[in-house]
Amino acid sequence: MTGHFLRNLLVVAGAYWLAEWLAVLISAGEAAVGVEYSGVGRLGELWINIRGAAPRALAAAGGTVLLWLGLGSGATRRWMWALAALFAVFGLVNREFHPAAGFVPDPVSRVIDVAVYCLLPTLGCLAAVWLLQRFAMGIDDIALSTGSSSIPTRARSRALLIVSSILLLLAGASIGMWITSTVQIQQMSGWMVAALDSARRSQYAFTQYREANYAEAKSALEQFAAYLESQKPASREWQPGEAPLSDDSSLAFDRMLTYGRLAIRAERANRPDEALNYWQRAERHAEALKWKEPTRDRIRATVTRLDTEPRMSTAPSR
């Protein structure tokens, strides 16, 4: 008797574990296709909570099917309540420590959220049992009229095949989700490195422009200008070689500022030929910005104004 009870308990636990993974996959699928829910008032709030908990109800129904195949019809009617209790208990724990919105607006909303999230899977279990009793009569020679809690070898083989297929599906979905998240993390890491590198180059060029002698300032600013010229505007999906935070206009503006600063430093160093060359480049980028007056004086005024404004530090806090 004890061995039979423990066996059934393990089957319920396994069905619950598979069902929770199924709920995760359903929720991930909804998020991937951009499914959103909205509502107004208490009824709208109830509808949002029901739609949000629907993946757990569907997963609970799937877990009940596994119990039907693993334990038989008679035992499923009893052990279904254990499966529903697992959903309710772990759902309560989940909502207690990880509320959906990070905070609870009011007690009524709290009660609605917890009640729906914990109890809706029970309805899924009941619906699955009702459907199985109605439409699974006689499948694989299961004699529901005898009240037997056992199923023949053919049925067990089919149940094993179904459970194995579900496990393979979950494994494949998990691997796919892991690969997707890894690629996204790598893309985000590359973007972050590019953004930090761009900020470092900008800060170094500006500091040298303000503090260093002409030769050092010219070298730093020309290196930054070459970097800006090599960058492509950022696309929707950032790729290496693209400016991490700049579109066409932002790149043209940064290039104009850089060449304007080069021209100003060249004038201060009494290098009129170099200054003329830099001003011409700055004016070209000002024209790309569609300025009404893409002139040297307008660029000089812009550079001077920005140079006197407080500059935010790009260094990370320690």
N, C-alpha and C positions, 0 to 999 in steps of 0.2 A: 504493500500500500504506500509506504513512504517513498519507495523508488518510483512508483507511478506518479505520485504527486510531484516529486522533484523533476521528473522528466517533463511533465506538463508545465511546470514553472519555468524551466529552461526554454521550452518552446515559446512561451509567452514573452519571456525576456528577449529572445532572439527576434520574434516578430515585432516587438516594440522598437528594437534597435534598427531593424531594417525600415520600419515605417518612419522613424524620425529622419533617417537619411533620405527617404523618398520625399518627405516634407521639405527638407532643405533643397532638394533638386527642383521641386515644383516652385518654391519661392524664388530660387535663382533663375529659373526660366521666366517667371513673371517679371523679375527685375531686368533680365536681359532684353526682353521685348518692350520694356517701358510701360508695363501695366500700372496704372495709378487709380486710386479710388478717392471719391470726394462725396461730401454730404453736408446738409445743413440741419442744425438742431440735434436733439437727442436721437431722433430716428435716423438721421444721417450719420451720427456718430456710431450708432448700433450697426448700421449697414457697413460702415468702414471696418469696424471690428470683426464682423462676420466674414467679410471678404478677406481680411487679413489672416483670419484663422482657418479659412477654407483649405489651405494646403495641409494642415494638420488633420482636418476631418477626412480629407481624401486619403491621407496616409494611414489613418486609423482604419478606414474601410479596407485598405490593402492589407494591413496587418491582420484584420479579421479573416480575410480570405486565406492568408497563410495558416491561421489557426484551424480553419475548416479543413484545409488539405493535410495539415500535420497531425491534428488531434481527432478529426471526425466531427460530425454534426452535433452529437449530443454533448460532447465535452466543450465544444466551441460556445454553445449557449451559456455555459457556466463560466468558462475562463475568459469569455469576452469582457466580463466585468473587471477582471484583473487587468486586462489590457487597457481598458478605459481608465481605471484607477491610476495606472502608470502615466498616462497622458495627463491626467488631472494633477497628480502630485508634482511631476517634473515641470508641467506648465506653470503651476503656482510658484515653484522655486525660480523658474526663469523670469516670471513677471515680477517677483519680489526683488530680485537683485539686478535685473536688466529690463527696466520698464521701457516700453516701446519708444517713447519720445524723450526719455532721459529725465522726465519729471511728470508729476501727476497734476493736471489742472485743478481738479476738484474731486471730492470723494465719490460722487456719482459716476464720473467718468472712470475712476479707478475700479469701481465695482463692475461696471459694464465690461471694461477691458479684460479683467481677470476672469470673470464668469464666462464670457464667450470663449476666451483663449483656452480655458481649462475644460469646459463642458461640451463644446462643439464636437470634439473627437468622439464623445460618447454617442452622439447622434449618428456619426459616421459608422461606428461599430454596429448600432442597431439597424441602420439602413442596409448594411452589408449582409447581416444575418437574415433580414427579411427577404432581400433579393435572392440570397442563396437558397433559402427554403422554398422560394416560389419557383425559381428557374433551374435549380441544380438537382432536382429530383431524379434519381435513377442514374446519374452520371457515375461511370465507373462502378456500376452495380452497388452503389451505396444505398442501403435499405434504410431510409429515414424512418420508416414506420416501426422498425424494431427498436429504435432508440439506441442503437449500438454506437459506441464512441470510437470504434475501430474502423479502419478502411482496409481494403484488400491490397495485396502487393502491387498490383497495377496502379492503383491510386497513389500509393506511397511513392512509386517510381516517378509518376507524373509530378507529385508534389516536390520530390527532390529535384526534378528537372526545372521546375518553375523557380524554386528557391535558388538553385545554382545560377539560373539565368538572371535573376534579380541581383544576385551578388556580383556577377560579371558586369551587369549594367551599372551598378553603383561604383564598382572599381573603375570601369572605363570613364564614367562621368567624373569621378574624383580625379583621375589622372588628367582628364581634359581641363577641369577647373584649375588644377595645379599648374598645368602648362600655361594656361591663359593668364593666371595671376603672376606667374614668373615672368612672362613676356611683358606684362604691364609694369611690373616692378623694375625690370631692366630699362624699359623706355623711360619711366619716371626718373630712375637713377641717372640715365644719360642726360635727360633734360635738366636735372638739378645740377649736375656737374657743369653743363654748358652755361647755365645761368650764373653759377658762382664764378666760373672762369671769365665770363663777360663782365661781371661786376668788378672782379679783381683788376682786369685790364683797364677798365674805365677809371677806377680809383687811382691806379698807378699813373696813368697818363695825365689825369687832372692834377695830381700832386706834383709831378715833375713840371708840368706847365706853370704851376704857381710858385714852386720853390727852387727848381734847378736852374743852372745856367742854360744858355741858349742851345748849346750842342746836345746836352742831355734831354732838355725839354723837347727839342726837335725830334730826337731819336724816339722818345717814348710816344709822342703824338703821331709820328709817321707809322710806327708799328701798330698803334691802335687804329689809325685810318686804314691801313692795309687789312687789318682784321675785319673792320666794318665792310670794306669793299668785297671781301671774300664771302661774307655771310649772305644767305638767301633769306627772304622774308619767311616768317614762321607760318607753317601750314596748319590745318586743323589737327592733323596727327604729326607731331613734331618728329623730324628726322635729323640725324647728325649733319652738320653743315648749315643748318638753319639758325637764324637768330632766335634764342629761346623766348624772348619777350617782345619782339619787334616785328611790325609789318612793314610794308613798303615805305609808308610815310615816316614811321619812327626811325627806320634806317637812314632815310634821306636827311632827316633832322639831325641825327647824331653825326653823320658825315659832314654836314654843313657846319655844325659847331666845332668839330675837330679841325677842319681846314681853316675855319675862321680864327681859332686860337693859334694855329700855326702861323697864319698871316700876321696876327698881332705881335707874336713873339719875334717874327722876322723883322717887322718894322722897328721894334724896340732895339733889335741888334743891328739896325742899319743895313738890312739886306733887302733892298727894294725889289730886285728881280725875283727873289724867292717869295717875297710877300705878294707880288703881282700874280705869280703862279698859284699860290694858295687861295687868293681871293677869287680867281677865276673858277677854281674847283668848287669853292663854297657857293658862288653865285649859281653854278650849274645845278647844285643840289637844292638851292632855294627855289629855282625855277621848277624843279620836280615837285616841290611842295605847293605849287600854284600860288605863290605869294604875289600880291598885287605889285609890290616893289621889291623884287629880288636883287637889291643893290648892295654894294659894299657897306654903305652907311647903315642900312637897315640891319644887316647881319652883325656889324660891329656893335650896334646898340643892343641887339638881342644877346650876344655873347657877354657884353659888359654887365647887362642886367642879371643874367643867370649866374655869372661869376660872383656877384655880390650877395646873392641869396644864400641862406644857410643850406648846406649840403648834408643830406642824411647819410649817416655812416652805413656802409655795406658790410662791415665786419660782423661776424656772428657773435652773439653775446656769450660770455663765458660764465 
